[in-house]
Amino acid sequence: MEPGRHERHVELLRKNEADELSGGEREDLVGLREAADQLMLRKAYAWSLLRWRGQRVPSL
């Protein structure tokens, strides 16, 4: 995720915790959360492929 989008995501998460989100911001947060989830899934899939192919993968 690009640094600007990541910063916006963190900002919206903080506003959400304080219950200060507008309707548009809530939609933005949902979209950013979906993008972050997709990124994590792609990374996990890439790590699993590397491991399956015999590459050493550091433990997290």
C-alpha positions in Angstrom: 0.0 0.0 0.0 1.3 3.4 -0.9 2.5 5.6 2.1 -0.3 8.1 1.5 -3.0 5.5 1.5 -1.5 3.9 4.6 -1.5 7.2 6.4 -5.1 7.8 5.4 -6.0 4.3 6.6 -4.4 4.9 10.0 -6.1 8.3 10.3 -9.5 6.8 9.6 -8.9 4.0 12.0 -8.2 6.5 14.8 -11.3 8.5 13.9 -13.3 5.3 13.9 -12.1 4.4 17.4 -13.2 7.9 18.6 -16.5 7.4 16.7 -15.9 10.5 14.6 -16.3 9.1 11.1 -18.6 10.7 8.5 -20.5 8.5 6.0 -18.0 9.1 3.3 -15.0 8.5 5.6 -16.6 5.2 6.6 -16.8 4.1 3.0 -13.2 5.1 2.5 -12.2 3.1 5.5 -14.0 0.0 4.1 -12.2 0.4 0.8 -8.8 0.8 2.4 -9.4 -2.1 4.7 -10.3 -4.3 1.8 -7.1 -3.2 -0.1 -5.0 -3.9 3.0 -6.6 -7.4 3.4 -5.9 -8.2 -0.3 -2.3 -7.1 0.1 -1.9 -9.3 3.1 -3.4 -12.3 1.2 -1.1 -11.7 -1.8 1.9 -11.6 0.5 0.9 -14.7 2.4 0.4 -16.5 -0.9 3.8 -15.4 -2.1 5.5 -16.6 1.1 3.7 -20.0 0.9 4.8 -20.4 -2.8 8.4 -19.7 -1.9 8.2 -22.2 1.0 6.6 -24.8 -1.2 9.4 -24.3 -3.8 12.0 -25.0 -1.1 13.1 -21.5 -0.3 13.9 -20.6 3.2 11.2 -18.3 4.6 11.9 -16.5 7.9 9.5 -17.1 10.7 7.3 -14.2 11.7 
